[in-house]
Each structure stands twice: as C-alpha cells, then as structure tokens.
Amino acid sequence: MKLVTAVIKPFKLDEVREALSQIGVQGMTVTEVKGFGRQKGHTELYRGAEYVVDFIPKAKVEIGVDDGDLEAVLDAITQSAGSGKIGDGKIFVTDLERAIRIRTSESGPGAL
C-alpha cells in the first residue's frame, strides 16, 4: 500500500476529485495549506500599499492506495491538476505500512 500526497492549486480540487472518482477512488483527505516552491510568492497591491505574499494557498490531498491502483491514481492527479505552468504542485508517494478501518477493525488493503 502507498500513501499519495498531492499538493495542488485549490481551484483544481474539484477536477482532481472527479478524476479520482472516475477511476474508483472512494475516499480522500483534503487540507487547506500554504507554501511555495519555485514561485517564491508574489507581490500584491492592497489599498495603495504593496506587500509580499510569501506563502501561496494550496490544497493537500492525501489518499491511501493499493499498489495495483497507484499508477492510475498518479495519472489521474497529474492530468487533472496540471496546467503546464509553474505552481501546479507536487505529488509525493510514500510506503503505507498499515491501514485500519476503525468501525470494523478491518486491516490492510480492504480498509482503504
């Protein structure tokens, strides 16, 4: 099992959710986060004063995935969240040692 963590632009979240639903992903966790990469923030004008926005709003999507579904999930996220421009985000894949469904105590891929 793997844990897929994708940091994407917030307005792409609905597209990513829809793409994942179409390939059978049944659940995910979404968190509103802030960060920056190569974008390094930007400047904005507010009431005549210029200020620097160091951290850009992003959405972090976390999904527990069975090994056999990993490539389909990665393709769905890449296709739906990508625009080809800087700031599209990143996807991290880590090993998921164990998953347990609390309601039934079911463990392993069936708990996903």
Backbone hydrogen bonds in HBPLUS format (Angstrom, degrees):
<---DONOR---> <-ACCEPTOR-->    atom                        ^
c    i                          cat <-CA-CA->   ^        H-A-AA   ^      H-
h    n   atom  resd res      DA  || num        DHA   H-A  angle D-A-AA Bond
n    s   type  num  typ     dist DA aas  dist angle  dist       angle   num
A0096-LEU N   A0001-MET O   3.03 MM  95  5.22 168.2  2.05 129.4 125.7     1
A0002-LYS N   A0065-VAL O   2.82 MM  63  5.23 164.4  1.85 156.9 162.2     2
A0065-VAL N   A0002-LYS O   2.83 MM  63  5.23 170.1  1.84 160.0 161.8     3
A0003-LEU N   A0094-THR O   2.75 MM  91  5.21 163.2  1.78 153.9 158.9     4
A0094-THR N   A0003-LEU O   3.00 MM  91  5.21 161.7  2.03 143.0 149.0     5
A0004-VAL N   A0063-ILE O   2.87 MM  59  5.19 170.3  1.88 159.6 157.9     6
A0063-ILE N   A0004-VAL O   2.89 MM  59  5.19 153.7  1.95 147.8 156.2     7
A0005-THR N   A0092-PHE O   2.82 MM  87  5.05 168.8  1.83 155.3 159.1     8
A0092-PHE N   A0005-THR O   2.69 MM  87  5.05 163.8  1.71 151.2 157.1     9
A0006-ALA N   A0061-VAL O   2.81 MM  55  5.10 163.9  1.84 151.9 157.0    10
A0061-VAL N   A0006-ALA O   2.75 MM  55  5.10 166.0  1.77 155.6 159.5    11
A0007-VAL N   A0090-LYS O   2.82 MM  83  5.33 161.4  1.85 156.9 163.4    12
A0090-LYS N   A0007-VAL O   3.02 MM  83  5.33 137.5  2.20 135.5 148.0    13
A0008-ILE N   A0059-ALA O   2.85 MM  51  5.32 165.1  1.87 158.4 159.2    14
A0059-ALA N   A0008-ILE O   2.87 MM  51  5.32 163.0  1.90 150.8 155.4    15
A0012-LYS N   A0009-LYS O   3.00 MM   3  5.53 158.8  2.05 118.5 125.4    16
A0013-LEU N   A0010-PRO O   3.17 MM   3  5.47 167.1  2.19 113.1 116.6    17
A0016-VAL N   A0012-LYS O   3.01 MM   4  6.28 158.4  2.06 156.0 162.5    18
A0017-ARG N   A0013-LEU O   2.87 MM   4  6.08 165.8  1.89 156.6 160.5    19
A0018-GLU N   A0014-ASP O   2.98 MM   4  6.11 159.8  2.02 145.4 150.7    20
A0019-ALA N   A0015-GLU O   2.97 MM   4  6.15 161.2  2.01 147.0 152.3    21
A0020-LEU N   A0016-VAL O   2.92 MM   4  6.13 159.5  1.97 153.6 159.0    22
A0021-SER N   A0017-ARG O   2.94 MM   4  6.11 151.1  2.02 144.4 152.8    23
A0022-GLN N   A0018-GLU O   3.04 MM   4  6.26 151.3  2.12 147.8 154.7    24
A0023-ILE N   A0020-LEU O   3.23 MM   3  5.37 137.8  2.42  98.0 108.9    25
A0025-VAL N   A0020-LEU O   2.98 MM   5  5.35 157.6  2.03 154.6 147.3    26
A0024-GLY N   A0021-SER O   3.09 MM   3  5.13 160.7  2.13 104.7 110.2    27
A0029-THR N   A0062-GLU O   2.95 MM  33  5.11 160.1  1.99 147.0 153.3    28
A0062-GLU N   A0029-THR O   2.80 MM  33  5.11 159.1  1.85 151.2 157.9    29
A0031-THR N   A0060-LYS O   2.86 MM  29  5.07 151.4  1.94 142.1 151.6    30
A0060-LYS N   A0031-THR O   2.77 MM  29  5.07 172.5  1.78 158.0 160.7    31
A0033-VAL N   A0058-LYS O   2.94 MM  25  5.20 164.9  1.96 139.6 143.4    32
A0058-LYS N   A0033-VAL O   2.76 MM  25  5.20 167.6  1.77 151.9 148.8    33
A0035-GLY N   A0056-ILE O   2.99 MM  21  5.28 153.0  2.07 135.3 142.4    34
A0056-ILE N   A0035-GLY O   2.77 MM  21  5.28 159.0  1.81 141.7 141.4    35
A0042-HIS N   A0053-VAL O   3.00 MM  11  5.35 146.6  2.12 137.4 146.6    36
A0053-VAL N   A0042-HIS O   2.68 MM  11  5.35 177.0  1.68 176.5 176.5    37
A0044-GLU N   A0051-TYR O   2.85 MM   7  5.56 161.5  1.88 163.2 168.9    38
A0051-TYR N   A0044-GLU O   2.90 MM   7  5.56 160.0  1.94 158.6 165.4    39
A0046-TYR N   A0049-ALA O   2.83 MM   3  5.30 171.7  1.84 152.2 152.7    40
A0049-ALA N   A0046-TYR O   2.99 MM   3  5.30 165.0  2.01 117.6 119.9    41
A0069-ASP N   A0066-ASP O   2.94 MM   3  5.50 149.5  2.04 118.5 127.4    42
A0070-LEU N   A0067-ASP O   3.36 MM   3  5.33 161.6  2.40 102.8 108.2    43
A0073-VAL N   A0069-ASP O   3.10 MM   4  6.30 157.3  2.16 156.1 162.7    44
A0074-LEU N   A0070-LEU O   2.93 MM   4  6.21 164.1  1.95 159.6 164.1    45
A0075-ASP N   A0071-GLU O   2.92 MM   4  6.08 160.8  1.96 148.8 153.9    46
A0076-ALA N   A0072-ALA O   2.96 MM   4  6.10 157.4  2.01 143.4 149.8    47
A0077-ILE N   A0073-VAL O   3.01 MM   4  6.24 162.0  2.04 152.8 156.9    48
A0078-THR N   A0074-LEU O   2.95 MM   4  6.06 167.6  1.97 150.2 154.3    49
A0079-GLN N   A0075-ASP O   2.90 MM   4  5.96 166.3  1.92 151.8 155.6    50
A0080-SER N   A0076-ALA O   3.06 MM   4  6.03 161.3  2.10 143.1 148.6    51
A0081-ALA N   A0077-ILE O   2.87 MM   4  5.71 154.6  1.93 151.6 157.2    52
A0082-GLY N   A0078-THR O   3.13 MM   4  5.57 135.1  2.35 132.2 140.4    53
A0108-GLY N   A0099-ALA O   2.96 MM   9  5.33 143.2  2.09 152.6 157.4    54
A0101-ARG N   A0106-GLU O   2.82 MM   5  5.23 160.8  1.85 153.9 160.2    55
A0105-SER N   A0101-ARG O   2.75 MM   4  5.22 131.8  1.98 152.6 165.6    56
A0111-ALA N   A0108-GLY O   2.91 MM   3  5.57 154.6  1.97 121.2 128.8    57
A0112-LEU N   A0109-PRO O   3.13 MM   3  5.43 154.7  2.20 106.7 114.3    58
